[in-house]
Amino acid sequence: MSEANSPLYRVEIVKPDSSTDCFPCVEAAELPELIMPLISNTAQPAGSVVLVYDYHLWKPGFEHGLVRAISILR
């Protein structure tokens, strides 16, 4: 399968202080390994948001391509 046809995602973790951790090119199979520890980790600041974008549709400054947003509330 060529990269253009592969399901790839961009994952951003936006913390309450507005700092952002970015994982720009994540394969679909890696998403659970990346996201589950983030939302179950008590060290992750409450109020953080995990944004998952379609890698091929993402453009800086636009919400186009947003696949999922997860808020960490605790």
Predicted model as a PDB file, atoms N, CA, C, CB and O in Angstrom, pLDDT in the B-factor column:
MODEL        1                                                                  
ATOM      1  N   MET A   1       0.859  -1.172   0.000  1.00 43.00           N  
ATOM      2  CA  MET A   1       0.000   0.000   0.000  1.00 43.00           C  
ATOM      3  C   MET A   1       0.903   1.233   0.000  1.00 43.00           C  
ATOM      4  CB  MET A   1      -0.976  -0.001   1.233  1.00 43.00           C  
ATOM      5  O   MET A   1       1.841   1.309   0.793  1.00 43.00           O  
ATOM      6  N   SER A   2       0.637   2.173  -0.858  1.00 46.00           N  
ATOM      7  CA  SER A   2       1.457   3.377  -0.909  1.00 46.00           C  
ATOM      8  C   SER A   2       1.117   4.289   0.261  1.00 46.00           C  
ATOM      9  CB  SER A   2       1.258   4.116  -2.245  1.00 46.00           C  
ATOM     10  O   SER A   2       0.037   4.193   0.844  1.00 46.00           O  
ATOM     11  N   GLU A   3       2.059   5.183   0.602  1.00 52.00           N  
ATOM     12  CA  GLU A   3       1.835   6.087   1.737  1.00 52.00           C  
ATOM     13  C   GLU A   3       0.591   6.941   1.534  1.00 52.00           C  
ATOM     14  CB  GLU A   3       3.053   6.988   1.949  1.00 52.00           C  
ATOM     15  O   GLU A   3      -0.112   7.240   2.499  1.00 52.00           O  
ATOM     16  N   ALA A   4       0.305   7.339   0.294  1.00 53.00           N  
ATOM     17  CA  ALA A   4      -0.857   8.184   0.015  1.00 53.00           C  
ATOM     18  C   ALA A   4      -2.160   7.469   0.339  1.00 53.00           C  
ATOM     19  CB  ALA A   4      -0.855   8.620  -1.444  1.00 53.00           C  
ATOM     20  O   ALA A   4      -3.173   8.116   0.606  1.00 53.00           O  
ATOM     21  N   ASN A   5      -2.144   6.121   0.316  1.00 63.00           N  
ATOM     22  CA  ASN A   5      -3.365   5.361   0.593  1.00 63.00           C  
ATOM     23  C   ASN A   5      -3.387   4.788   2.009  1.00 63.00           C  
ATOM     24  CB  ASN A   5      -3.511   4.236  -0.413  1.00 63.00           C  
ATOM     25  O   ASN A   5      -4.392   4.212   2.424  1.00 63.00           O  
ATOM     26  N   SER A   6      -2.307   4.938   2.744  1.00 67.00           N  
ATOM     27  CA  SER A   6      -2.229   4.409   4.097  1.00 67.00           C  
ATOM     28  C   SER A   6      -3.037   5.269   5.052  1.00 67.00           C  
ATOM     29  CB  SER A   6      -0.775   4.324   4.560  1.00 67.00           C  
ATOM     30  O   SER A   6      -3.064   6.491   4.910  1.00 67.00           O  
ATOM     31  N   PRO A   7      -3.702   4.643   6.033  1.00 87.00           N  
ATOM     32  CA  PRO A   7      -4.383   5.458   7.043  1.00 87.00           C  
ATOM     33  C   PRO A   7      -3.361   6.019   8.029  1.00 87.00           C  
ATOM     34  CB  PRO A   7      -5.462   4.625   7.791  1.00 87.00           C  
ATOM     35  O   PRO A   7      -2.894   5.311   8.921  1.00 87.00           O  
ATOM     36  N   LEU A   8      -3.026   7.273   7.864  1.00 95.00           N  
ATOM     37  CA  LEU A   8      -2.072   7.954   8.735  1.00 95.00           C  
ATOM     38  C   LEU A   8      -2.766   9.102   9.447  1.00 95.00           C  
ATOM     39  CB  LEU A   8      -0.856   8.470   7.930  1.00 95.00           C  
ATOM     40  O   LEU A   8      -3.691   9.714   8.913  1.00 95.00           O  
ATOM     41  N   TYR A   9      -2.307   9.385  10.661  1.00 95.00           N  
ATOM     42  CA  TYR A   9      -2.941  10.409  11.478  1.00 95.00           C  
ATOM     43  C   TYR A   9      -1.897  11.326  12.096  1.00 95.00           C  
ATOM     44  CB  TYR A   9      -3.798   9.770  12.570  1.00 95.00           C  
ATOM     45  O   TYR A   9      -0.748  10.934  12.300  1.00 95.00           O  
ATOM     46  N   ARG A  10      -2.307  12.532  12.385  1.00 95.00           N  
ATOM     47  CA  ARG A  10      -1.505  13.505  13.135  1.00 95.00           C  
ATOM     48  C   ARG A  10      -2.183  13.622  14.497  1.00 95.00           C  
ATOM     49  CB  ARG A  10      -1.403  14.926  12.386  1.00 95.00           C  
ATOM     50  O   ARG A  10      -3.390  13.850  14.573  1.00 95.00           O  
ATOM     51  N   VAL A  11      -1.411  13.467  15.569  1.00 94.00           N  
ATOM     52  CA  VAL A  11      -1.953  13.529  16.920  1.00 94.00           C  
ATOM     53  C   VAL A  11      -1.305  14.712  17.641  1.00 94.00           C  
ATOM     54  CB  VAL A  11      -1.707  12.188  17.693  1.00 94.00           C  
ATOM     55  O   VAL A  11      -0.081  14.837  17.677  1.00 94.00           O  
ATOM     56  N   GLU A  12      -2.139  15.568  18.209  1.00 93.00           N  
ATOM     57  CA  GLU A  12      -1.657  16.711  18.990  1.00 93.00           C  
ATOM     58  C   GLU A  12      -2.248  16.630  20.387  1.00 93.00           C  
ATOM     59  CB  GLU A  12      -2.031  18.066  18.308  1.00 93.00           C  
ATOM     60  O   GLU A  12      -3.446  16.403  20.552  1.00 93.00           O  
ATOM     61  N   ILE A  13      -1.397  16.816  21.396  1.00 89.00           N  
ATOM     62  CA  ILE A  13      -1.864  16.892  22.776  1.00 89.00           C  
ATOM     63  C   ILE A  13      -1.677  18.336  23.210  1.00 89.00           C  
ATOM     64  CB  ILE A  13      -1.087  15.885  23.726  1.00 89.00           C  
ATOM     65  O   ILE A  13      -0.549  18.808  23.353  1.00 89.00           O  
ATOM     66  N   VAL A  14      -2.788  19.038  23.420  1.00 90.00           N  
ATOM     67  CA  VAL A  14      -2.767  20.445  23.811  1.00 90.00           C  
ATOM     68  C   VAL A  14      -3.016  20.500  25.316  1.00 90.00           C  
ATOM     69  CB  VAL A  14      -3.843  21.290  23.015  1.00 90.00           C  
ATOM     70  O   VAL A  14      -4.064  20.072  25.801  1.00 90.00           O  
ATOM     71  N   LYS A  15      -2.041  21.030  26.039  1.00 87.00           N  
ATOM     72  CA  LYS A  15      -2.119  21.084  27.496  1.00 87.00           C  
ATOM     73  C   LYS A  15      -2.731  22.408  27.948  1.00 87.00           C  
ATOM     74  CB  LYS A  15      -0.723  20.898  28.120  1.00 87.00           C  
ATOM     75  O   LYS A  15      -2.768  23.367  27.177  1.00 87.00           O  
ATOM     76  N   PRO A  16      -3.210  22.469  29.186  1.00 88.00           N  
ATOM     77  CA  PRO A  16      -3.861  23.682  29.683  1.00 88.00           C  
ATOM     78  C   PRO A  16      -2.987  24.939  29.588  1.00 88.00           C  
ATOM     79  CB  PRO A  16      -4.274  23.474  31.112  1.00 88.00           C  
ATOM     80  O   PRO A  16      -3.513  26.047  29.487  1.00 88.00           O  
ATOM     81  N   ASP A  17      -1.669  24.778  29.620  1.00 90.00           N  
ATOM     82  CA  ASP A  17      -0.782  25.942  29.511  1.00 90.00           C  
ATOM     83  C   ASP A  17      -0.512  26.322  28.050  1.00 90.00           C  
ATOM     84  CB  ASP A  17       0.542  25.660  30.225  1.00 90.00           C  
ATOM     85  O   ASP A  17       0.358  27.146  27.770  1.00 90.00           O  
ATOM     86  N   SER A  18      -1.255  25.724  27.135  1.00 89.00           N  
ATOM     87  CA  SER A  18      -1.168  25.955  25.684  1.00 89.00           C  
ATOM     88  C   SER A  18       0.046  25.317  25.020  1.00 89.00           C  
ATOM     89  CB  SER A  18      -1.146  27.424  25.414  1.00 89.00           C  
ATOM     90  O   SER A  18       0.239  25.490  23.817  1.00 89.00           O  
ATOM     91  N   SER A  19       0.865  24.588  25.765  1.00 92.00           N  
ATOM     92  CA  SER A  19       1.956  23.858  25.122  1.00 92.00           C  
ATOM     93  C   SER A  19       1.357  22.666  24.381  1.00 92.00           C  
ATOM     94  CB  SER A  19       3.031  23.393  26.169  1.00 92.00           C  
ATOM     95  O   SER A  19       0.309  22.145  24.762  1.00 92.00           O  
ATOM     96  N   THR A  20       2.034  22.247  23.329  1.00 92.00           N  
ATOM     97  CA  THR A  20       1.515  21.170  22.489  1.00 92.00           C  
ATOM     98  C   THR A  20       2.583  20.126  22.228  1.00 92.00           C  
ATOM     99  CB  THR A  20       0.989  21.724  21.166  1.00 92.00           C  
ATOM    100  O   THR A  20       3.710  20.459  21.859  1.00 92.00           O  
ATOM    101  N   ASP A  21       2.227  18.858  22.420  1.00 91.00           N  
ATOM    102  CA  ASP A  21       3.065  17.743  21.997  1.00 91.00           C  
ATOM    103  C   ASP A  21       2.470  17.249  20.690  1.00 91.00           C  
ATOM    104  CB  ASP A  21       3.136  16.593  23.090  1.00 91.00           C  
ATOM    105  O   ASP A  21       1.254  17.089  20.585  1.00 91.00           O  
ATOM    106  N   CYS A  22       3.311  17.006  19.694  1.00 94.00           N  
ATOM    107  CA  CYS A  22       2.813  16.627  18.383  1.00 94.00           C  
ATOM    108  C   CYS A  22       3.467  15.339  17.906  1.00 94.00           C  
ATOM    109  CB  CYS A  22       3.057  17.747  17.378  1.00 94.00           C  
ATOM    110  O   CYS A  22       4.679  15.157  18.014  1.00 94.00           O  
ATOM    111  N   PHE A  23       2.642  14.458  17.382  1.00 94.00           N  
ATOM    112  CA  PHE A  23       3.094  13.234  16.738  1.00 94.00           C  
ATOM    113  C   PHE A  23       2.563  13.319  15.308  1.00 94.00           C  
ATOM    114  CB  PHE A  23       2.585  11.916  17.502  1.00 94.00           C  
ATOM    115  O   PHE A  23       1.419  12.944  15.052  1.00 94.00           O  
ATOM    116  N   PRO A  24       3.394  13.815  14.361  1.00 93.00           N  
ATOM    117  CA  PRO A  24       2.899  14.218  13.048  1.00 93.00           C  
ATOM    118  C   PRO A  24       2.492  13.106  12.092  1.00 93.00           C  
ATOM    119  CB  PRO A  24       3.913  15.013  12.402  1.00 93.00           C  
ATOM    120  O   PRO A  24       1.735  13.370  11.158  1.00 93.00           O  
ATOM    121  N   CYS A  25       2.953  11.895  12.278  1.00 94.00           N  
ATOM    122  CA  CYS A  25       2.636  10.848  11.297  1.00 94.00           C  
ATOM    123  C   CYS A  25       2.536   9.507  12.010  1.00 94.00           C  
ATOM    124  CB  CYS A  25       3.713  10.789  10.168  1.00 94.00           C  
ATOM    125  O   CYS A  25       3.538   8.814  12.191  1.00 94.00           O  
ATOM    126  N   VAL A  26       1.321   9.144  12.414  1.00 95.00           N  
ATOM    127  CA  VAL A  26       1.076   7.937  13.190  1.00 95.00           C  
ATOM    128  C   VAL A  26       0.202   6.994  12.377  1.00 95.00           C  
ATOM    129  CB  VAL A  26       0.412   8.273  14.552  1.00 95.00           C  
ATOM    130  O   VAL A  26      -0.820   7.405  11.827  1.00 95.00           O  
ATOM    131  N   GLU A  27       0.603   5.733  12.303  1.00 94.00           N  
ATOM    132  CA  GLU A  27      -0.216   4.740  11.603  1.00 94.00           C  
ATOM    133  C   GLU A  27      -1.421   4.372  12.465  1.00 94.00           C  
ATOM    134  CB  GLU A  27       0.619   3.472  11.260  1.00 94.00           C  
ATOM    135  O   GLU A  27      -1.381   4.486  13.690  1.00 94.00           O  
ATOM    136  N   ALA A  28      -2.484   3.934  11.812  1.00 91.00           N  
ATOM    137  CA  ALA A  28      -3.726   3.593  12.512  1.00 91.00           C  
ATOM    138  C   ALA A  28      -3.488   2.558  13.609  1.00 91.00           C  
ATOM    139  CB  ALA A  28      -4.765   3.069  11.520  1.00 91.00           C  
ATOM    140  O   ALA A  28      -4.062   2.664  14.692  1.00 91.00           O  
ATOM    141  N   ALA A  29      -2.659   1.571  13.343  1.00 90.00           N  
ATOM    142  CA  ALA A  29      -2.397   0.519  14.332  1.00 90.00           C  
ATOM    143  C   ALA A  29      -1.682   1.046  15.569  1.00 90.00           C  
ATOM    144  CB  ALA A  29      -1.574  -0.587  13.706  1.00 90.00           C  
ATOM    145  O   ALA A  29      -1.759   0.431  16.633  1.00 90.00           O  
ATOM    146  N   GLU A  30      -0.988   2.174  15.448  1.00 92.00           N  
ATOM    147  CA  GLU A  30      -0.263   2.750  16.573  1.00 92.00           C  
ATOM    148  C   GLU A  30      -1.113   3.678  17.435  1.00 92.00           C  
ATOM    149  CB  GLU A  30       0.927   3.497  16.069  1.00 92.00           C  
ATOM    150  O   GLU A  30      -0.703   4.032  18.541  1.00 92.00           O  
ATOM    151  N   LEU A  31      -2.283   4.077  16.954  1.00 90.00           N  
ATOM    152  CA  LEU A  31      -3.128   5.022  17.706  1.00 90.00           C  
ATOM    153  C   LEU A  31      -3.475   4.541  19.107  1.00 90.00           C  
ATOM    154  CB  LEU A  31      -4.403   5.283  16.948  1.00 90.00           C  
ATOM    155  O   LEU A  31      -3.310   5.304  20.059  1.00 90.00           O  
ATOM    156  N   PRO A  32      -3.952   3.302  19.277  1.00 89.00           N  
ATOM    157  CA  PRO A  32      -4.284   2.876  20.652  1.00 89.00           C  
ATOM    158  C   PRO A  32      -3.069   2.890  21.571  1.00 89.00           C  
ATOM    159  CB  PRO A  32      -4.891   1.474  20.637  1.00 89.00           C  
ATOM    160  O   PRO A  32      -3.184   3.264  22.738  1.00 89.00           O  
ATOM    161  N   GLU A  33      -1.894   2.485  21.057  1.00 89.00           N  
ATOM    162  CA  GLU A  33      -0.675   2.475  21.856  1.00 89.00           C  
ATOM    163  C   GLU A  33      -0.280   3.884  22.296  1.00 89.00           C  
ATOM    164  CB  GLU A  33       0.462   1.835  21.068  1.00 89.00           C  
ATOM    165  O   GLU A  33       0.273   4.068  23.380  1.00 89.00           O  
ATOM    166  N   LEU A  34      -0.562   4.861  21.463  1.00 86.00           N  
ATOM    167  CA  LEU A  34      -0.215   6.250  21.760  1.00 86.00           C  
ATOM    168  C   LEU A  34      -1.247   6.916  22.664  1.00 86.00           C  
ATOM    169  CB  LEU A  34      -0.075   7.040  20.471  1.00 86.00           C  
ATOM    170  O   LEU A  34      -0.884   7.577  23.637  1.00 86.00           O  
ATOM    171  N   ILE A  35      -2.525   6.747  22.350  1.00 84.00           N  
ATOM    172  CA  ILE A  35      -3.588   7.490  23.033  1.00 84.00           C  
ATOM    173  C   ILE A  35      -3.991   6.893  24.377  1.00 84.00           C  
ATOM    174  CB  ILE A  35      -4.793   7.563  22.151  1.00 84.00           C  
ATOM    175  O   ILE A  35      -4.210   7.642  25.328  1.00 84.00           O  
ATOM    176  N   MET A  36      -4.096   5.576  24.485  1.00 83.00           N  
ATOM    177  CA  MET A  36      -4.580   4.978  25.734  1.00 83.00           C  
ATOM    178  C   MET A  36      -3.715   5.352  26.947  1.00 83.00           C  
ATOM    179  CB  MET A  36      -4.629   3.464  25.590  1.00 83.00           C  
ATOM    180  O   MET A  36      -4.273   5.683  27.993  1.00 83.00           O  
ATOM    181  N   PRO A  37      -2.383   5.315  26.854  1.00 80.00           N  
ATOM    182  CA  PRO A  37      -1.604   5.752  28.019  1.00 80.00           C  
ATOM    183  C   PRO A  37      -1.814   7.234  28.364  1.00 80.00           C  
ATOM    184  CB  PRO A  37      -0.130   5.498  27.768  1.00 80.00           C  
ATOM    185  O   PRO A  37      -1.738   7.617  29.531  1.00 80.00           O  
ATOM    186  N   LEU A  38      -2.074   8.049  27.362  1.00 74.00           N  
ATOM    187  CA  LEU A  38      -2.287   9.474  27.613  1.00 74.00           C  
ATOM    188  C   LEU A  38      -3.543   9.716  28.432  1.00 74.00           C  
ATOM    189  CB  LEU A  38      -2.372  10.235  26.299  1.00 74.00           C  
ATOM    190  O   LEU A  38      -3.536  10.516  29.368  1.00 74.00           O  
ATOM    191  N   ILE A  39      -4.628   9.022  28.079  1.00 72.00           N  
ATOM    192  CA  ILE A  39      -5.885   9.281  28.777  1.00 72.00           C  
ATOM    193  C   ILE A  39      -6.010   8.495  30.078  1.00 72.00           C  
ATOM    194  CB  ILE A  39      -7.047   8.952  27.875  1.00 72.00           C  
ATOM    195  O   ILE A  39      -6.891   8.786  30.887  1.00 72.00           O  
ATOM    196  N   SER A  40      -5.143   7.501  30.295  1.00 74.00           N  
ATOM    197  CA  SER A  40      -5.184   6.773  31.564  1.00 74.00           C  
ATOM    198  C   SER A  40      -4.064   7.210  32.506  1.00 74.00           C  
ATOM    199  CB  SER A  40      -5.092   5.272  31.311  1.00 74.00           C  
ATOM    200  O   SER A  40      -4.017   6.768  33.654  1.00 74.00           O  
ATOM    201  N   ASN A  41      -3.165   8.069  32.036  1.00 66.00           N  
ATOM    202  CA  ASN A  41      -2.034   8.529  32.835  1.00 66.00           C  
ATOM    203  C   ASN A  41      -2.477   9.677  33.736  1.00 66.00           C  
ATOM    204  CB  ASN A  41      -0.860   8.970  31.926  1.00 66.00           C  
ATOM    205  O   ASN A  41      -2.913  10.723  33.254  1.00 66.00           O  
ATOM    206  N   THR A  42      -2.363   9.478  35.029  1.00 63.00           N  
ATOM    207  CA  THR A  42      -2.771  10.533  35.960  1.00 63.00           C  
ATOM    208  C   THR A  42      -1.781  11.699  35.963  1.00 63.00           C  
ATOM    209  CB  THR A  42      -2.907   9.964  37.372  1.00 63.00           C  
ATOM    210  O   THR A  42      -2.088  12.763  36.500  1.00 63.00           O  
ATOM    211  N   ALA A  43      -0.607  11.513  35.374  1.00 64.00           N  
ATOM    212  CA  ALA A  43       0.365  12.610  35.295  1.00 64.00           C  
ATOM    213  C   ALA A  43       0.012  13.597  34.177  1.00 64.00           C  
ATOM    214  CB  ALA A  43       1.778  12.048  35.069  1.00 64.00           C  
ATOM    215  O   ALA A  43       0.510  14.723  34.164  1.00 64.00           O  
ATOM    216  N   GLN A  44      -0.844  13.176  33.242  1.00 65.00           N  
ATOM    217  CA  GLN A  44      -1.272  14.073  32.158  1.00 65.00           C  
ATOM    218  C   GLN A  44      -2.173  15.141  32.771  1.00 65.00           C  
ATOM    219  CB  GLN A  44      -2.023  13.282  31.006  1.00 65.00           C  
ATOM    220  O   GLN A  44      -3.132  14.803  33.465  1.00 65.00           O  
ATOM    221  N   PRO A  45      -1.891  16.404  32.535  1.00 70.00           N  
ATOM    222  CA  PRO A  45      -2.677  17.471  33.178  1.00 70.00           C  
ATOM    223  C   PRO A  45      -4.160  17.438  32.804  1.00 70.00           C  
ATOM    224  CB  PRO A  45      -2.102  18.822  32.809  1.00 70.00           C  
ATOM    225  O   PRO A  45      -4.521  17.283  31.637  1.00 70.00           O  
ATOM    226  N   ALA A  46      -5.002  17.588  33.818  1.00 75.00           N  
ATOM    227  CA  ALA A  46      -6.435  17.719  33.568  1.00 75.00           C  
ATOM    228  C   ALA A  46      -6.646  18.949  32.691  1.00 75.00           C  
ATOM    229  CB  ALA A  46      -7.247  17.830  34.911  1.00 75.00           C  
ATOM    230  O   ALA A  46      -5.967  19.962  32.861  1.00 75.00           O  
ATOM    231  N   GLY A  47      -7.563  18.860  31.779  1.00 81.00           N  
ATOM    232  CA  GLY A  47      -7.824  19.961  30.876  1.00 81.00           C  
ATOM    233  C   GLY A  47      -7.089  19.828  29.553  1.00 81.00           C  
ATOM    234  O   GLY A  47      -7.287  20.639  28.649  1.00 81.00           O  
ATOM    235  N   SER A  48      -6.231  18.801  29.428  1.00 85.00           N  
ATOM    236  CA  SER A  48      -5.550  18.552  28.165  1.00 85.00           C  
ATOM    237  C   SER A  48      -6.557  18.033  27.140  1.00 85.00           C  
ATOM    238  CB  SER A  48      -4.385  17.544  28.354  1.00 85.00           C  
ATOM    239  O   SER A  48      -7.567  17.424  27.493  1.00 85.00           O  
ATOM    240  N   VAL A  49      -6.266  18.281  25.883  1.00 89.00           N  
ATOM    241  CA  VAL A  49      -7.116  17.810  24.797  1.00 89.00           C  
ATOM    242  C   VAL A  49      -6.242  17.057  23.808  1.00 89.00           C  
ATOM    243  CB  VAL A  49      -7.866  18.994  24.101  1.00 89.00           C  
ATOM    244  O   VAL A  49      -5.187  17.544  23.403  1.00 89.00           O  
ATOM    245  N   VAL A  50      -6.687  15.864  23.420  1.00 89.00           N  
ATOM    246  CA  VAL A  50      -5.996  15.072  22.409  1.00 89.00           C  
ATOM    247  C   VAL A  50      -6.771  15.249  21.110  1.00 89.00           C  
ATOM    248  CB  VAL A  50      -5.887  13.547  22.823  1.00 89.00           C  
ATOM    249  O   VAL A  50      -7.955  14.921  21.036  1.00 89.00           O  
ATOM    250  N   LEU A  51      -6.100  15.768  20.090  1.00 93.00           N  
ATOM    251  CA  LEU A  51      -6.714  15.988  18.782  1.00 93.00           C  
ATOM    252  C   LEU A  51      -6.109  15.014  17.785  1.00 93.00           C  
ATOM    253  CB  LEU A  51      -6.519  17.457  18.307  1.00 93.00           C  
ATOM    254  O   LEU A  51      -4.887  14.905  17.680  1.00 93.00           O  
ATOM    255  N   VAL A  52      -6.961  14.305  17.051  1.00 94.00           N  
ATOM    256  CA  VAL A  52      -6.499  13.356  16.048  1.00 94.00           C  
ATOM    257  C   VAL A  52      -7.004  13.829  14.692  1.00 94.00           C  
ATOM    258  CB  VAL A  52      -6.990  11.900  16.363  1.00 94.00           C  
ATOM    259  O   VAL A  52      -8.209  13.962  14.475  1.00 94.00           O  
ATOM    260  N   TYR A  53      -6.070  14.081  13.787  1.00 95.00           N  
ATOM    261  CA  TYR A  53      -6.379  14.566  12.439  1.00 95.00           C  
ATOM    262  C   TYR A  53      -6.021  13.518  11.402  1.00 95.00           C  
ATOM    263  CB  TYR A  53      -5.632  15.877  12.146  1.00 95.00           C  
ATOM    264  O   TYR A  53      -5.106  12.718  11.601  1.00 95.00           O  
ATOM    265  N   ASP A  54      -6.745  13.528  10.298  1.00 94.00           N  
ATOM    266  CA  ASP A  54      -6.342  12.753   9.127  1.00 94.00           C  
ATOM    267  C   ASP A  54      -5.061  13.394   8.604  1.00 94.00           C  
ATOM    268  CB  ASP A  54      -7.481  12.718   8.016  1.00 94.00           C  
ATOM    269  O   ASP A  54      -5.054  14.578   8.266  1.00 94.00           O  
ATOM    270  N   TYR A  55      -3.998  12.635   8.536  1.00 93.00           N  
ATOM    271  CA  TYR A  55      -2.693  13.158   8.139  1.00 93.00           C  
ATOM    272  C   TYR A  55      -2.733  13.825   6.768  1.00 93.00           C  
ATOM    273  CB  TYR A  55      -1.666  12.043   8.135  1.00 93.00           C  
ATOM    274  O   TYR A  55      -2.097  14.857   6.553  1.00 93.00           O  
ATOM    275  N   HIS A  56      -3.477  13.237   5.851  1.00 90.00           N  
ATOM    276  CA  HIS A  56      -3.506  13.725   4.472  1.00 90.00           C  
ATOM    277  C   HIS A  56      -4.393  14.957   4.292  1.00 90.00           C  
ATOM    278  CB  HIS A  56      -3.981  12.626   3.555  1.00 90.00           C  
ATOM    279  O   HIS A  56      -4.258  15.668   3.297  1.00 90.00           O  
ATOM    280  N   LEU A  57      -5.299  15.222   5.237  1.00 92.00           N  
ATOM    281  CA  LEU A  57      -6.199  16.374   5.134  1.00 92.00           C  
ATOM    282  C   LEU A  57      -5.789  17.541   6.027  1.00 92.00           C  
ATOM    283  CB  LEU A  57      -7.601  15.954   5.481  1.00 92.00           C  
ATOM    284  O   LEU A  57      -6.275  18.658   5.849  1.00 92.00           O  
ATOM    285  N   TRP A  58      -4.892  17.287   6.993  1.00 91.00           N  
ATOM    286  CA  TRP A  58      -4.507  18.319   7.957  1.00 91.00           C  
ATOM    287  C   TRP A  58      -3.760  19.461   7.288  1.00 91.00           C  
ATOM    288  CB  TRP A  58      -3.647  17.719   9.059  1.00 91.00           C  
ATOM    289  O   TRP A  58      -2.882  19.250   6.452  1.00 91.00           O  
ATOM    290  N   LYS A  59      -4.135  20.688   7.682  1.00 89.00           N  
ATOM    291  CA  LYS A  59      -3.439  21.904   7.250  1.00 89.00           C  
ATOM    292  C   LYS A  59      -3.304  22.808   8.464  1.00 89.00           C  
ATOM    293  CB  LYS A  59      -4.205  22.632   6.078  1.00 89.00           C  
ATOM    294  O   LYS A  59      -4.238  22.912   9.259  1.00 89.00           O  
ATOM    295  N   PRO A  60      -2.150  23.470   8.623  1.00 87.00           N  
ATOM    296  CA  PRO A  60      -1.956  24.337   9.788  1.00 87.00           C  
ATOM    297  C   PRO A  60      -3.048  25.403   9.906  1.00 87.00           C  
ATOM    298  CB  PRO A  60      -0.591  25.007   9.714  1.00 87.00           C  
ATOM    299  O   PRO A  60      -3.400  26.060   8.926  1.00 87.00           O  
ATOM    300  N   GLY A  61      -3.575  25.562  11.118  1.00 82.00           N  
ATOM    301  CA  GLY A  61      -4.557  26.610  11.376  1.00 82.00           C  
ATOM    302  C   GLY A  61      -5.985  26.265  10.992  1.00 82.00           C  
ATOM    303  O   GLY A  61      -6.875  27.100  11.151  1.00 82.00           O  
ATOM    304  N   PHE A  62      -6.230  25.060  10.492  1.00 84.00           N  
ATOM    305  CA  PHE A  62      -7.578  24.667  10.089  1.00 84.00           C  
ATOM    306  C   PHE A  62      -8.010  23.427  10.853  1.00 84.00           C  
ATOM    307  CB  PHE A  62      -7.646  24.414   8.572  1.00 84.00           C  
ATOM    308  O   PHE A  62      -7.180  22.577  11.174  1.00 84.00           O  
ATOM    309  N   GLU A  63      -9.289  23.317  11.144  1.00 82.00           N  
ATOM    310  CA  GLU A  63      -9.834  22.141  11.812  1.00 82.00           C  
ATOM    311  C   GLU A  63     -10.208  21.058  10.802  1.00 82.00           C  
ATOM    312  CB  GLU A  63     -11.055  22.526  12.651  1.00 82.00           C  
ATOM    313  O   GLU A  63     -10.645  19.971  11.181  1.00 82.00           O  
ATOM    314  N   HIS A  64     -10.033  21.362   9.513  1.00 82.00           N  
ATOM    315  CA  HIS A  64     -10.349  20.386   8.469  1.00 82.00           C  
ATOM    316  C   HIS A  64      -9.485  19.147   8.682  1.00 82.00           C  
ATOM    317  CB  HIS A  64     -10.120  20.988   7.041  1.00 82.00           C  
ATOM    318  O   HIS A  64      -8.281  19.256   8.914  1.00 82.00           O  
ATOM    319  N   GLY A  65     -10.084  18.005   8.604  1.00 90.00           N  
ATOM    320  CA  GLY A  65      -9.352  16.763   8.792  1.00 90.00           C  
ATOM    321  C   GLY A  65      -9.400  16.241  10.217  1.00 90.00           C  
ATOM    322  O   GLY A  65      -8.848  15.180  10.506  1.00 90.00           O  
ATOM    323  N   LEU A  66     -10.066  16.986  11.130  1.00 93.00           N  
ATOM    324  CA  LEU A  66     -10.176  16.526  12.513  1.00 93.00           C  
ATOM    325  C   LEU A  66     -11.028  15.267  12.551  1.00 93.00           C  
ATOM    326  CB  LEU A  66     -10.783  17.630  13.426  1.00 93.00           C  
ATOM    327  O   LEU A  66     -12.164  15.258  12.077  1.00 93.00           O  
ATOM    328  N   VAL A  67     -10.471  14.212  13.117  1.00 92.00           N  
ATOM    329  CA  VAL A  67     -11.165  12.930  13.192  1.00 92.00           C  
ATOM    330  C   VAL A  67     -11.787  12.733  14.577  1.00 92.00           C  
ATOM    331  CB  VAL A  67     -10.197  11.774  12.871  1.00 92.00           C  
ATOM    332  O   VAL A  67     -12.909  12.243  14.703  1.00 92.00           O  
ATOM    333  N   ARG A  68     -11.028  13.129  15.627  1.00 90.00           N  
ATOM    334  CA  ARG A  68     -11.502  12.900  16.988  1.00 90.00           C  
ATOM    335  C   ARG A  68     -10.846  13.892  17.928  1.00 90.00           C  
ATOM    336  CB  ARG A  68     -11.213  11.453  17.439  1.00 90.00           C  
ATOM    337  O   ARG A  68      -9.675  14.232  17.756  1.00 90.00           O  
ATOM    338  N   ALA A  69     -11.584  14.357  18.912  1.00 89.00           N  
ATOM    339  CA  ALA A  69     -11.039  15.197  19.985  1.00 89.00           C  
ATOM    340  C   ALA A  69     -11.429  14.549  21.307  1.00 89.00           C  
ATOM    341  CB  ALA A  69     -11.570  16.689  19.895  1.00 89.00           C  
ATOM    342  O   ALA A  69     -12.594  14.224  21.535  1.00 89.00           O  
ATOM    343  N   ILE A  70     -10.442  14.370  22.166  1.00 84.00           N  
ATOM    344  CA  ILE A  70     -10.666  13.726  23.465  1.00 84.00           C  
ATOM    345  C   ILE A  70     -10.204  14.681  24.555  1.00 84.00           C  
ATOM    346  CB  ILE A  70      -9.911  12.353  23.566  1.00 84.00           C  
ATOM    347  O   ILE A  70      -9.050  15.109  24.557  1.00 84.00           O  
ATOM    348  N   SER A  71     -11.095  15.018  25.481  1.00 85.00           N  
ATOM    349  CA  SER A  71     -10.733  15.886  26.619  1.00 85.00           C  
ATOM    350  C   SER A  71     -10.344  15.026  27.822  1.00 85.00           C  
ATOM    351  CB  SER A  71     -11.916  16.839  26.992  1.00 85.00           C  
ATOM    352  O   SER A  71     -11.007  14.035  28.130  1.00 85.00           O  
ATOM    353  N   ILE A  72      -9.279  15.411  28.485  1.00 78.00           N  
ATOM    354  CA  ILE A  72      -8.860  14.740  29.707  1.00 78.00           C  
ATOM    355  C   ILE A  72      -9.358  15.586  30.868  1.00 78.00           C  
ATOM    356  CB  ILE A  72      -7.296  14.541  29.761  1.00 78.00           C  
ATOM    357  O   ILE A  72      -8.851  16.682  31.109  1.00 78.00           O  
ATOM    358  N   LEU A  73     -10.343  15.081  31.578  1.00 71.00           N  
ATOM    359  CA  LEU A  73     -11.062  15.885  32.566  1.00 71.00           C  
ATOM    360  C   LEU A  73     -10.540  15.772  33.982  1.00 71.00           C  
ATOM    361  CB  LEU A  73     -12.481  15.508  32.558  1.00 71.00           C  
ATOM    362  O   LEU A  73     -10.767  16.680  34.781  1.00 71.00           O  
ATOM    363  N   ARG A  74      -9.862  14.718  34.321  1.00 63.00           N  
ATOM    364  CA  ARG A  74      -9.437  14.570  35.716  1.00 63.00           C  
ATOM    365  C   ARG A  74      -8.114  15.200  35.958  1.00 63.00           C  
ATOM    366  CB  ARG A  74      -9.377  13.129  36.107  1.00 63.00           C  
ATOM    367  O   ARG A  74      -7.610  15.166  37.081  1.00 63.00           O  
TER     368      ARG A  74                                                      
ENDMDL                                                                          
END                                                                             
